[in-house]
Amino acid sequence: MAGVEGLPAPSLLGAPDLWTYRNKMEFSFGDVYPPVEGKWLKLGMKPKGRWYEILDLQECRLPSPEAAKLLASVRAWAEREKVTPYNSHKKEGVLRHLVLREAKNRPERMVLLVTTDGNIPKPSFIEAVQSVYPATTILLGSNAKVSDTAISDSLETLMGAGYITETLYFPDGAVDYRISPHSFFQTNTKGTEALYGLLRSWTRELPGAGTVLDLYCGGGGIALSLAGAARKVVGVELNPSAVADAKANAERNGFKNCEFYGAAVELLLPSLLDLRPEAVVVDPPRAGLHAKAAATLLEMAPPLIFYVSCNPESLGRDLGLLKEKYAVDRLVVVDLFPHTDHVETVVRLVRR
């Protein structure tokens, strides 16, 4: 946030756990080149800046300890069944990604295998997973696009419900969250409890605990954590599956004071002016606020804005836009990513 003047001294919320803290991991498949006798494929992570390489992992201390056994079992399954790994250069092969989502406060875990066409021996894959890993749901995804992402065009549930449920605990209550394969959920569960708990405490300070808008709400993570502290919470999110999760999560928790809308924030926000919210929470993607959204916020000028950011550069830019009507009175850095230089920054802006 270089160049932003008048900021208060930041406070720090440290990471509760240094190891096995991640609730989501995306592992990649790759073939072995140059060829090595008896070795069929690699399964692991891509080194930074080298998207075409795969570091064949034998151990990983970011997810649960059982993840390493799962990688070894899936690797052996693919070699045994002769299922080919995807080659990013040739655009050939079947296996692309192995995605894990793990509840940390509940015994629920998801395994998603992303392939090019979904054509694999399914029973033996399920057995390979269940023999070493306590998965409660297993899915098969298909992604035939050239872009090498773990997002699937179609999903098939091979076992279980097709989603997992996580519970976040706060000093004054708890909230359950349904997490689908493509839903956004902060990757550090214990750290998220600290982050959302902070926003929850700020909401409780509102006079009358009135209406709160949650922009870029994803699957309702922040909105639902504030439901017990506000009279009404309205969330806006473009991703339709995330909106479905948010609505299901509200129903699961019995929250009658939550509404969620599927739309682009910059398009829907002007129509929400009549709600006269006491606070607006924004947790935008790395690019920051859409210019139209920032302009509308300045027009509606709610008393408080809680800005959650994973990118100091875009946060600094947006604070520069909002300083016309707002001053920063609280600045908190939350460490959700131990052993990295990435943090979440939470800013409370007060209308001048």
Backbone torsions as a table, in degrees:
resi	resn	phi	psi	omega
1	MET	NA	40.2	180.0
2	ALA	-60.1	138.3	176.9
3	GLY	91.5	-7.9	178.1
4	VAL	-89.1	119.5	-175.2
5	GLU	-99.3	158.9	173.6
6	GLY	77.0	18.6	-179.9
7	LEU	-80.6	142.4	175.5
8	PRO	-71.5	162.1	176.3
9	ALA	-62.9	131.4	-177.1
10	PRO	-75.2	148.4	168.2
11	SER	-104.3	161.7	-172.6
12	LEU	-125.3	130.5	168.3
13	LEU	-106.4	108.5	-176.7
14	GLY	-74.4	165.0	-179.1
15	ALA	-70.9	127.3	178.7
16	PRO	-64.2	-36.6	179.8
17	ASP	-126.8	138.4	179.9
18	LEU	-93.1	-23.7	-177.9
19	TRP	-130.3	158.2	178.9
20	THR	50.9	35.1	-175.1
21	TYR	-93.4	-18.1	-174.1
22	ARG	-79.6	134.7	177.5
23	ASN	-98.4	-0.3	176.0
24	LYS	-143.1	134.1	176.2
25	MET	-137.2	139.4	175.4
26	GLU	-117.9	109.1	177.7
27	PHE	-100.1	149.2	-176.4
28	SER	-115.9	147.6	174.5
29	PHE	-96.6	153.2	174.1
30	GLY	-159.7	155.8	178.7
31	ASP	-86.1	167.5	-177.5
32	VAL	-93.9	117.5	179.0
33	TYR	-144.3	129.1	-1.8
34	PRO	-62.6	153.2	-177.1
35	PRO	-57.6	142.4	175.7
36	VAL	-124.0	129.7	-176.3
37	GLU	-58.2	129.6	176.8
38	GLY	82.4	-1.1	-178.6
39	LYS	-115.0	119.4	-169.8
40	TRP	-94.0	-42.6	-175.1
41	LEU	-156.3	170.8	174.2
42	LYS	-115.6	150.0	176.8
43	LEU	-143.7	116.1	-177.1
44	GLY	177.5	-136.7	-175.8
45	MET	-116.8	156.4	176.8
46	LYS	-92.6	125.5	176.4
47	PRO	-59.1	147.7	-177.6
48	LYS	-57.1	127.4	177.5
49	GLY	81.0	2.1	-179.0
50	ARG	-130.1	76.0	-173.8
51	TRP	-64.6	-19.8	-175.4
52	TYR	-91.4	-1.6	-179.7
53	GLU	-110.0	154.1	176.4
54	ILE	-127.0	124.9	172.5
55	LEU	-85.4	111.1	-174.7
56	ASP	-73.6	101.4	-171.5
57	LEU	-82.0	134.8	172.0
58	GLN	-106.3	-16.5	-179.9
59	GLU	-152.1	144.6	175.7
60	CYS	-146.6	125.1	-175.2
61	ARG	-99.3	13.2	178.3
62	LEU	-90.5	-46.1	174.8
63	PRO	-88.0	-164.8	179.3
64	SER	-65.0	155.9	-178.7
65	PRO	-59.2	-27.4	-178.8
66	GLU	-70.0	-12.7	-177.1
67	ALA	-61.4	-36.8	-179.5
68	ALA	-62.8	-39.7	177.8
69	LYS	-65.6	-35.8	178.7
70	LEU	-64.9	-44.5	178.5
71	LEU	-58.3	-44.3	-179.4
72	ALA	-64.7	-39.9	-178.3
73	SER	-68.9	-42.3	179.4
74	VAL	-68.4	-37.4	177.1
75	ARG	-61.4	-45.7	179.6
76	ALA	-66.5	-37.9	177.3
77	TRP	-60.7	-46.8	-178.2
78	ALA	-63.0	-40.5	178.8
79	GLU	-67.6	-39.6	-178.9
80	ARG	-67.7	-39.9	-177.6
81	GLU	-88.9	-3.9	-179.8
82	LYS	57.7	43.7	174.4
83	VAL	-91.5	120.3	-170.5
84	THR	-77.7	143.2	174.1
85	PRO	-77.9	156.0	179.8
86	TYR	-76.8	135.7	176.3
87	ASN	-107.1	115.3	-175.0
88	SER	-67.9	-26.0	178.5
89	HIS	-77.0	-50.0	-176.3
90	LYS	-82.0	-15.2	-175.2
91	LYS	58.6	42.6	179.8
92	GLU	-130.2	157.1	177.2
93	GLY	113.0	173.6	-172.1
94	VAL	-112.2	-50.7	-171.8
95	LEU	-82.7	126.0	-177.1
96	ARG	-114.8	-54.5	-175.3
97	HIS	-143.5	152.0	170.5
98	LEU	-121.7	114.9	-174.7
99	VAL	-110.7	131.0	176.6
100	LEU	-114.2	137.5	170.3
101	ARG	-130.4	125.3	-172.1
102	GLU	-126.4	126.7	168.8
103	ALA	-73.8	138.4	179.3
104	LYS	-99.7	-22.1	179.7
105	ASN	-106.5	2.0	178.8
106	ARG	-141.3	156.8	-178.5
107	PRO	-86.0	56.6	-178.3
108	GLU	-126.8	135.6	-178.7
109	ARG	-145.3	144.0	-178.2
110	MET	-117.7	140.4	172.0
111	VAL	-123.7	125.8	177.6
112	LEU	-123.2	120.9	175.4
113	LEU	-100.1	119.7	-179.8
114	VAL	-101.9	123.8	-179.4
115	THR	-125.3	175.7	178.8
116	THR	-79.1	-31.9	-174.4
117	ASP	-138.9	1.5	179.2
118	GLY	73.5	10.5	-176.6
119	ASN	-96.4	89.0	178.5
120	ILE	-138.1	161.9	172.3
121	PRO	-74.3	99.5	-170.6
122	LYS	-68.5	-45.8	-178.8
123	PRO	-57.6	-42.2	-178.4
124	SER	-71.3	-29.6	175.7
125	PHE	-67.4	-44.7	177.9
126	ILE	-57.9	-43.0	179.5
127	GLU	-64.0	-40.1	179.4
128	ALA	-62.2	-36.5	178.1
129	VAL	-72.3	-52.4	-173.1
130	GLN	-66.2	-23.6	-177.4
131	SER	-69.8	-21.1	-174.8
132	VAL	-132.9	-10.4	-170.1
133	TYR	-136.1	133.9	-175.8
134	PRO	-81.5	56.7	179.9
135	ALA	-69.6	137.5	174.5
136	THR	-101.6	-13.9	172.8
137	THR	-151.0	143.0	-179.6
138	ILE	-130.8	133.6	-177.8
139	LEU	-129.7	156.2	175.3
140	LEU	-121.6	125.4	-179.5
141	GLY	-115.3	156.9	179.6
142	SER	-124.9	128.0	177.2
143	ASN	-139.1	101.9	-178.7
144	ALA	-95.3	3.6	-178.0
145	LYS	-70.8	160.0	176.5
146	VAL	-69.7	-38.7	-179.9
147	SER	-61.3	129.8	-173.3
148	ASP	-90.1	76.8	179.2
149	THR	-119.9	162.4	-179.2
150	ALA	-90.7	15.6	177.2
151	ILE	-88.4	127.6	-176.4
152	SER	-98.4	142.3	174.6
153	ASP	-74.6	-31.4	177.9
154	SER	-141.7	153.6	-178.0
155	LEU	-131.7	140.8	174.5
156	GLU	-126.5	126.4	178.0
157	THR	-84.8	117.0	-179.2
158	LEU	-88.8	-27.6	-178.8
159	MET	-159.3	142.2	175.1
160	GLY	84.1	-162.1	-172.0
161	ALA	-85.6	-15.2	-176.9
162	GLY	89.7	1.6	176.6
163	TYR	-154.0	169.0	173.2
164	ILE	-122.9	164.9	177.5
165	THR	-120.8	134.7	176.7
166	GLU	-120.1	151.2	176.2
167	THR	-119.4	128.1	172.8
168	LEU	-102.9	134.5	-177.5
169	TYR	-108.7	132.5	176.9
170	PHE	-121.3	162.1	-179.1
171	PRO	-56.8	-27.6	-175.9
172	ASP	-116.4	20.9	178.3
173	GLY	158.4	-178.5	-180.0
174	ALA	-140.1	155.3	-179.8
175	VAL	-136.3	134.4	175.7
176	ASP	-94.2	144.3	179.7
177	TYR	-131.3	127.6	169.5
178	ARG	-84.4	129.6	-177.7
179	ILE	-120.4	113.6	177.5
180	SER	-90.0	169.2	-175.1
181	PRO	-53.8	-38.7	-175.2
182	HIS	-105.8	8.5	179.7
183	SER	-72.7	146.0	172.6
184	PHE	-83.8	130.8	172.8
185	PHE	-147.7	132.5	-179.0
186	GLN	-51.3	137.0	-169.8
187	THR	-77.4	-11.1	179.7
188	ASN	-113.3	101.3	-173.0
189	THR	-62.8	-50.3	-178.0
190	LYS	-65.4	-39.0	176.1
191	GLY	-66.2	-34.2	178.5
192	THR	-65.8	-36.4	175.7
193	GLU	-58.6	-39.3	177.6
194	ALA	-68.7	-43.7	-178.3
195	LEU	-64.8	-52.5	-178.9
196	TYR	-67.5	-34.1	176.8
197	GLY	-62.0	-35.4	177.0
198	LEU	-63.9	-47.7	178.8
199	LEU	-63.7	-35.7	178.0
200	ARG	-63.3	-41.7	179.5
201	SER	-68.4	-36.7	176.8
202	TRP	-65.7	-37.3	179.2
203	THR	-65.7	-37.2	179.7
204	ARG	-65.1	-18.4	179.0
205	GLU	-81.6	-10.5	-177.9
206	LEU	-65.2	139.0	176.3
207	PRO	-66.6	116.5	-178.6
208	GLY	80.4	-4.1	179.6
209	ALA	44.1	62.6	-171.7
210	GLY	-82.8	-138.3	-175.3
211	THR	-85.2	136.9	178.0
212	VAL	-125.0	131.6	172.1
213	LEU	-96.0	137.1	175.4
214	ASP	-118.4	104.1	-176.8
215	LEU	-93.4	140.4	-173.0
216	TYR	61.4	52.6	-166.7
217	CYS	-80.4	-9.7	-179.3
218	GLY	58.5	-135.8	179.6
219	GLY	-83.5	16.9	175.7
220	GLY	88.7	17.6	-177.1
221	GLY	-52.6	-55.7	-179.0
222	ILE	-73.2	-46.5	-176.1
223	ALA	-54.5	-45.2	-177.5
224	LEU	-71.3	-30.8	177.3
225	SER	-70.3	-20.7	179.3
226	LEU	-95.1	-10.4	-174.3
227	ALA	-59.5	-34.5	179.8
228	GLY	-80.0	-3.1	-177.6
229	ALA	-117.6	-7.8	-177.1
230	ALA	-124.4	158.9	176.9
231	ARG	-71.3	-38.5	-179.3
232	LYS	-151.5	141.7	177.6
233	VAL	-128.5	130.4	179.0
234	VAL	-121.0	122.0	-179.0
235	GLY	-108.8	145.6	178.7
236	VAL	-128.7	129.6	-177.0
237	GLU	-153.1	139.3	-177.8
238	LEU	-79.6	-35.1	-175.3
239	ASN	-71.6	115.6	-175.2
240	PRO	-64.6	-36.1	179.6
241	SER	-68.2	-33.7	177.0
242	ALA	-68.0	-39.4	177.4
243	VAL	-62.6	-40.9	177.7
244	ALA	-61.7	-41.8	176.7
245	ASP	-62.2	-43.1	-178.7
246	ALA	-60.9	-43.7	179.9
247	LYS	-66.1	-41.9	178.6
248	ALA	-64.6	-38.2	179.1
249	ASN	-66.0	-40.3	178.3
250	ALA	-62.3	-43.2	179.9
251	GLU	-66.2	-41.3	-179.5
252	ARG	-60.0	-38.2	-177.9
253	ASN	-87.6	-4.7	179.8
254	GLY	74.1	25.4	-179.8
255	PHE	-84.9	115.7	179.1
256	LYS	-94.3	-6.4	-174.0
257	ASN	-103.9	21.0	-179.0
258	CYS	-117.6	135.2	173.6
259	GLU	-128.6	141.1	-179.6
260	PHE	-131.2	137.3	-177.7
261	TYR	-126.8	135.3	177.0
262	GLY	-92.1	104.1	-178.0
263	ALA	-168.4	162.5	171.9
264	ALA	-70.4	132.7	-175.9
265	VAL	-55.9	-45.5	-175.1
266	GLU	-65.6	-23.4	179.9
267	LEU	-87.8	-38.0	-175.6
268	LEU	-86.0	-27.7	-172.3
269	LEU	-54.8	-41.7	179.8
270	PRO	-58.3	-33.0	-178.8
271	SER	-76.0	-8.5	179.2
272	LEU	-95.1	3.7	-178.1
273	LEU	-58.6	-35.9	-175.8
274	ASP	-67.8	-16.1	179.3
275	LEU	-70.5	-20.2	-178.9
276	ARG	45.4	61.4	-177.7
277	PRO	-66.1	147.5	175.0
278	GLU	-78.9	-24.1	178.0
279	ALA	-150.2	147.9	174.9
280	VAL	-123.8	126.2	175.4
281	VAL	-99.0	130.8	175.5
282	VAL	-124.4	128.7	176.8
283	ASP	-133.8	70.9	-172.2
284	PRO	-76.1	167.5	172.8
285	PRO	-64.8	178.8	-173.1
286	ARG	-57.0	-29.1	-179.1
287	ALA	-70.3	-13.7	179.1
288	GLY	87.5	-166.7	-177.4
289	LEU	-67.5	140.2	169.4
290	HIS	-64.3	142.6	-176.3
291	ALA	-56.8	-39.6	179.4
292	LYS	-67.2	-35.7	178.5
293	ALA	-66.2	-42.7	178.1
294	ALA	-61.9	-41.9	179.9
295	ALA	-64.0	-38.9	179.7
296	THR	-68.7	-37.6	176.8
297	LEU	-61.4	-40.7	177.6
298	LEU	-65.7	-34.4	179.8
299	GLU	-70.7	-45.6	-177.3
300	MET	-77.6	-27.8	173.5
301	ALA	46.7	61.2	175.4
302	PRO	-63.7	156.0	-178.6
303	PRO	-57.6	-35.8	-176.2
304	LEU	-136.8	145.2	170.9
305	ILE	-127.3	128.1	173.3
306	PHE	-104.8	112.9	-175.3
307	TYR	-107.1	120.5	176.4
308	VAL	-108.0	125.9	-173.2
309	SER	-136.4	141.0	172.6
310	CYS	-103.9	1.9	-175.7
311	ASN	-134.7	103.7	-178.3
312	PRO	-58.0	-31.3	-178.1
313	GLU	-67.2	-50.5	179.7
314	SER	-68.8	-32.3	176.1
315	LEU	-63.0	-45.7	178.4
316	GLY	-59.9	-41.3	177.7
317	ARG	-61.7	-45.9	-177.3
318	ASP	-69.4	-35.5	176.0
319	LEU	-63.6	-33.9	175.8
320	GLY	-64.1	-34.7	177.9
321	LEU	-72.8	-37.3	-173.6
322	LEU	-85.3	-11.9	-175.4
323	LYS	-65.7	-13.8	176.8
324	GLU	-57.4	-36.1	-178.2
325	LYS	-125.6	-3.6	-173.2
326	TYR	-131.2	149.5	172.8
327	ALA	-122.4	143.8	178.4
328	VAL	-85.1	121.7	179.1
329	ASP	-112.3	-12.7	175.3
330	ARG	-142.3	139.8	-178.4
331	LEU	-140.4	117.7	-177.0
332	VAL	-126.7	130.9	176.0
333	VAL	-103.2	125.4	-177.6
334	VAL	-114.5	124.0	-178.9
335	ASP	-88.5	99.3	176.5
336	LEU	-98.6	-5.9	-172.2
337	PHE	-133.1	70.2	-179.9
338	PRO	-54.1	148.1	178.8
339	HIS	72.2	12.7	174.7
340	THR	-129.8	173.0	177.7
341	ASP	-96.7	14.5	-179.3
342	HIS	-96.8	139.0	176.8
343	VAL	-140.5	164.8	168.5
344	GLU	-100.3	134.4	178.9
345	THR	-113.0	130.1	-179.0
346	VAL	-117.8	125.0	-175.3
347	VAL	-123.3	134.5	173.1
348	ARG	-105.5	118.4	179.8
349	LEU	-105.8	133.5	-178.5
350	VAL	-112.5	133.7	178.8
351	ARG	-63.9	135.1	-178.9
352	ARG	-70.6	NA	NA
